[in-house]
Amino acid sequence: MRIFPAIDLYDKKAVRLYKGDYTQMTVYSENPIEVARDFESKGAKFIHMVDLEGAKNGTTPNLEIVKDIATNTSLFVEIGGGIRSMDVVKKYLDNGVGRVILGTSAVTDEAFLKEAVNTYGEKIAVGADVKDGCIAIKGWVEKSQYSLDEFLSKMEKIGVKTIICTDISKDGAMKGTNLELYKSLNEKYRLNIIASGGVSTIGDISALKSMDMYGAIIGKAYYTGAIDLKEAIEVAK
């Protein structure tokens, strides 16, 4: 199982939100490249990044930081946050990013999603953010018309290979992840599913690994010291 330590970017800083709430933001580092290098020093091969400003306005205000991490570390970079056009997809991929994650746009703009997948294949992932069994969009503030199952079935048909599935109720709460959800999804779909939201103990990592999950994202638990990243990577092997 792949471990994706996470950096959320806002104003060129590494931050975390509580359940996606911009008013509940904690700044963990003024220097995201240092955080990425720490991931690397602990054995990480992958990094999950979200541009929280981009998520709001569809731009790439933190592109230079993303490029710096992609070109000056050995980490495989995946990034999401407001990616709504082929120009932005191309910009990230041209600057060393390994995979871009489409969120709201994958739900609301099927033509764009299909074009991106047809053009870039496995370099396109989709974020499935779950709230009360439905896919949430626009920074988690709106519910879409799709249930999680409807949405994943559709993604599979379109040819999406990788899904970052976040249980919003668990995100940043440090109360464990939704193991039942991930187990059922992993058994039901031929998708590479990355578990996100509430991964807060080595026990969570071990349980996800035993289900043969493709990957798991570690966010707040790294920053608070609740999970030792080096140990998590060893357990996931």
C-alpha positions in Angstrom: 0.0 0.0 0.0 1.2 3.5 -0.9 1.4 6.1 1.8 0.7 9.7 0.7 1.7 12.2 3.3 -0.2 15.4 2.6 0.5 19.1 2.2 -2.5 21.5 1.9 -1.3 24.9 0.5 -2.7 28.3 1.3 -0.8 31.5 0.9 2.4 29.5 0.1 2.2 27.8 3.6 1.5 24.2 4.6 -1.8 24.3 6.5 -4.7 22.0 7.5 -8.4 22.6 7.7 -10.8 21.0 10.1 -13.5 19.2 8.1 -12.8 21.5 5.1 -13.6 24.7 7.0 -11.5 27.6 5.9 -12.2 29.4 9.1 -10.7 26.5 11.1 -7.2 26.6 9.5 -4.0 25.7 11.2 -0.6 26.8 9.7 1.9 24.0 10.2 4.8 25.3 8.2 5.9 28.5 6.4 8.1 26.4 4.2 6.3 23.5 2.4 9.4 22.4 0.6 11.0 21.6 4.0 8.0 19.5 4.9 8.2 17.6 1.6 11.9 17.0 2.2 11.1 15.6 5.7 8.6 13.2 4.0 11.3 12.1 1.7 13.8 11.6 4.5 11.4 9.3 6.3 11.1 7.1 3.2 8.0 8.6 1.5 7.8 8.0 -2.3 4.5 9.9 -2.8 3.0 13.2 -1.8 -0.6 14.4 -1.9 -1.1 18.1 -2.3 -4.1 20.4 -2.4 -4.1 24.0 -3.4 -6.8 25.4 -1.2 -6.7 28.8 -2.9 -7.0 27.2 -6.2 -10.0 25.2 -4.9 -11.7 28.5 -4.3 -11.0 30.3 -7.6 -9.7 27.8 -10.1 -6.2 29.4 -10.4 -2.7 28.1 -9.6 -1.4 30.6 -7.0 1.0 28.0 -5.4 2.3 26.6 -8.7 5.9 27.6 -7.9 5.9 25.6 -4.7 4.4 22.6 -6.4 7.0 22.8 -9.1 9.8 23.2 -6.6 8.7 20.0 -4.8 8.1 18.1 -8.0 11.5 19.0 -9.5 13.7 19.1 -6.3 12.6 16.0 -4.5 12.2 12.4 -5.7 8.5 12.4 -4.6 5.7 11.4 -7.0 3.4 14.5 -6.7 -0.4 14.3 -7.0 -2.3 17.6 -6.7 -5.9 18.7 -6.6 -7.7 21.9 -5.8 -9.8 23.8 -8.4 -8.5 22.1 -11.5 -11.2 23.1 -14.0 -9.5 23.4 -17.4 -7.2 21.5 -19.7 -4.8 24.5 -19.5 -4.4 24.0 -15.7 -4.0 20.2 -16.1 -1.3 20.8 -18.7 0.4 23.4 -16.6 0.7 21.1 -13.6 1.9 18.1 -15.7 4.4 20.2 -17.6 5.9 21.3 -14.2 6.7 17.8 -13.0 3.4 16.7 -11.3 2.7 13.0 -11.7 -1.1 13.1 -11.4 -3.8 15.7 -11.2 -7.0 15.3 -9.2 -10.3 16.5 -10.5 -12.9 17.2 -7.9 -16.0 19.4 -8.5 -15.2 19.6 -12.2 -15.4 15.8 -12.5 -18.9 16.0 -11.1 -20.2 19.1 -13.0 -18.3 18.9 -16.3 -18.3 15.5 -17.8 -17.0 16.7 -21.2 -13.9 18.1 -19.5 -13.4 14.9 -17.4 -13.6 12.7 -20.5 -11.2 15.0 -22.5 -8.7 14.9 -19.6 -8.9 11.1 -19.2 -8.7 10.6 -23.0 -5.7 12.9 -23.2 -3.7 12.0 -20.1 -5.0 8.5 -19.0 -3.8 7.4 -15.6 -2.3 10.9 -14.9 -5.9 11.9 -14.1 -7.4 11.0 -10.8 -10.8 11.9 -9.3 -11.7 13.0 -5.8 -14.8 11.4 -4.4 -15.7 13.4 -1.3 -18.5 11.8 0.6 -21.1 13.5 2.8 -24.1 11.4 4.1 -23.6 8.9 1.3 -23.6 11.6 -1.5 -20.8 13.2 -3.4 -20.1 16.7 -2.1 -18.7 19.5 -4.3 -17.5 23.1 -4.2 -15.3 22.8 -1.2 -17.7 20.3 0.4 -20.4 22.9 0.9 -22.9 21.5 -1.7 -24.2 18.0 -2.2 -24.3 16.8 -5.8 -27.1 14.6 -7.3 -24.8 11.5 -7.2 -24.7 8.9 -4.5 -21.2 7.5 -4.0 -22.0 4.2 -5.8 -23.5 6.0 -8.8 -20.5 8.2 -9.1 -17.9 5.5 -8.8 -19.7 3.3 -11.3 -19.7 6.3 -13.7 -16.0 7.0 -13.1 -15.2 3.3 -13.9 -17.1 3.5 -17.2 -15.3 6.7 -18.2 -12.0 5.0 -17.6 -10.8 6.8 -14.5 -8.2 4.5 -12.7 -7.5 6.3 -9.4 -10.0 7.7 -6.9 -9.2 9.6 -3.7 -12.1 8.9 -1.5 -12.6 11.2 1.5 -15.2 10.7 4.2 -15.7 14.3 5.1 -17.1 13.5 8.6 -13.8 12.0 9.5 -11.4 14.5 8.0 -9.1 16.2 10.4 -11.1 14.9 13.4 -8.4 12.4 14.5 -11.0 9.7 15.4 -10.1 7.0 13.0 -11.0 6.4 9.3 -14.1 4.7 7.8 -12.7 1.2 7.4 -16.1 -0.3 6.5 -16.6 2.1 3.6 -13.2 1.5 2.1 -13.5 -2.3 2.5 -16.8 -2.3 0.6 -15.5 0.0 -2.1 -12.3 -2.0 -2.7 -14.3 -5.2 -3.1 -16.9 -3.7 -5.4 -14.9 -1.6 -7.9 -11.8 -2.2 -10.1 -10.4 1.2 -9.1 -7.2 2.2 -7.3 -8.8 3.7 -4.2 -6.8 6.0 -1.9 -8.3 6.3 1.5 -8.5 9.8 2.9 -10.0 11.4 6.0 -9.3 10.4 9.6 -6.3 8.1 9.1 -5.0 8.8 12.6 -3.2 5.7 14.0 -0.8 3.0 12.9 -3.8 0.7 13.5 -5.7 2.5 10.7 -2.7 2.0 8.4 -2.5 -1.7 9.3 -6.2 -2.3 8.7 -6.2 -0.5 5.3 -3.1 -2.5 4.3 -4.8 -5.8 5.3 -7.7 -4.8 2.9 -5.2 -4.4 0.1 -6.0 -0.8 -0.4 -4.1 1.0 -3.1 -3.1 3.9 -0.9 -3.8 6.0 2.2 -3.4 9.7 2.9 -1.8 10.9 6.1 -2.6 14.5 6.9 -3.1 15.9 10.4 -1.8 12.8 12.1 1.7 13.5 10.7 1.6 17.2 11.8 0.5 16.4 15.3 2.9 13.5 15.7 0.0 11.0 16.1 1.5 8.8 13.4 5.2 8.3 12.8 5.6 8.5 9.1 8.6 6.2 8.9 6.7 3.5 10.8 3.5 4.0 8.7 5.5 3.5 5.5 7.1 0.3 6.9 3.7 -1.1 8.1 2.2 -0.3 4.6 4.9 -2.3 2.8 
